[in-house]
Amino acid sequence: MNTLYDDVRGAFYSIWQRRWLALGVAWAICLLGWLAVAMVPNSYESHARILVQVYDPLSAQVGIGEAQRKHEIDRVRDTLTSAAHLEQVIRSTPLGDNITSKRQMEAAVQALGKAIKITSDQDNLFQISATSGVMRLGDSGNARLSKTIVEKMITIFHDENLAGNRGDIQKTMNFLDQQLAERQQQLQAAEARRLEFESKYPEAAGGGTSMVQRLETIRSELRGLNADIAAAQSSLASINGQISSTPTTVAMAGSGYAGGARGALASAQAELAGMKARGLTDQHPDVIALRNQIASLKGQVQAESAGGTVSGAPNPAYGSLVSIRADKQATMQSLLARKAALEGDLARVTGAQVANPQIVSEAQNISRDYDVLKAQYDKLLADRETLKLQSSVEGSHDTSKFQVIDPPTSPRAPVAPNRPVLLFVVLLIGIASGVGVGYAAGELRSSFGTTGKLERATGLPVLGAISQTLTEAGQALKNRKLRYFYTASASLGGLFAVLLAVEFIQRGLIA
């Protein structure tokens, strides 16, 4: 512990003995450091908040979806910091006063891009910050320049992007109108060519695809007609069978045979017709029994006819069956005529497809070209109408909303550098350097500040030490030198205080 105490005493003594050297080093370092700090210009920051609402709720009714809104918000972010936008800001502010070449402009754009920050708390709420620290402009000039940069960014963005959107929409509509006019002429020419071809080759109208569809349609109708004809033939055969077994007349009461065999026969035949109408087959027991009865009655009728003339009246059932047969025959003839027409169409289309394959290919090309042009024309027309509706909404309803929430601020204090802290750090570094130089100079000399240090160095006991005794003149000189040292040291601190005061006064002078 005594050794450490002696070392500390010896170090302080060594530094004190070389205090003028330490003070000189401290002054030199502080002056150089403070000069370097003074050369760093103050940077002032101005910021503002803007609201950019690209579309309002009505926009969703005209086809402007959420994806398009997000795209427009991203476009706002990119436009605010685009190179073209920043170049206009530079040319309209003092930043562009000394720029004479393209290389200088590119460097200025890069520097300004680093000095500008754009953040968004919400999708459509942006905060713009601009920092200015140009040495030649001074504190007041940099404070005004930072505010001017933010103002110019807002003004240029509004003029070129929001107010210029209507011009862009009008250019797009003019382009669409030009394309629609060209497509309309091409479509009319293609339609005239198709009509001319179809009038010359009606069987190939619509192209190869249409001919295949027509063949399938004809074949399908033929299959349906064949089924209808088969059903009509079966029904007509059934009616003919009923007519052949139905007498044309019925016997009158009181003529010839009592009860009238002819009347009984007519009744039995009518009953048989009723059974068949109900769906009973020839193998049904009732049908077999009734047929046997009819055969017996026919024998009786023949016997009556041989014995004498029997008078009768027209049979109503017979007349009804004949009328039904006439209707079914007319239906049959209509189906057969339709079948013949379809078979003729089928033969004509098939023959045209086989005999003229080049005509079919040409028809298919004409139809395809027309369909492609028609689809393009319809799409351009729909796009033009949608854009026209959007333009009308934006022009009359003012869908784009631009509002400055917080105007650009006028900075009162620099954001960088923190000059008071830097001045104090330079002072500490100067003092520490002076102390370090004084201590190092003492260590380089072969003198000993304490007896203990001398004993450790030589290994011999020290019997005593002789103190320094000064005369009155020497003591007065020593005191005068001490006053000079204290004055010089206080001057260093005073200079530091003056620099701090100047810094705060300059901040107070910022307008």
Secondary structure, DSSP 8 states (H G I E B T S, - for coil): -HHHHHHHHHHHHHHHHTHHHHHHHHHHHHHHHHHHHHHS--BEEEEEEEEEE---GGGGGGT--HHHHHHHHHHHHHHHT-HHHHHHHHHTSGGGTT--SHHHHHHHHHHHHHHEEEEEEETTEEEEEEEE--GGGHHHHHHHHHHHHHHHHHHHHIIIIITTHHHHHHHHHHHHHHHHHHHHHHHHHHHHHHHHHHHH-GGGTTHHHHHHHHHHHHHHHHHHHHHHHHHHHHHHHHHHHHHHTS-SEEE-TTSSSTT-HHHHHHHHHHHHHHHHHTT--TTSHHHHHHHHHHHHHHHHHHHHHHHS---EEE-HHHHHHHHHHHHHHHHHHHHHHHHHHHHHHHHHHHHHHHH-HHHHHHHHHHHHHHHHHHHHHHHHHHHHHHHHHHHHHHHHH---EEEEEE------S-SB--HHHHHHHHHHHHHHHHHHHHHHHHHHS---SSHHHHHHHH-S-----------HHHHHHHHHHHHHHHHHHHHHHHHHHHHHHHHHHHHHT--
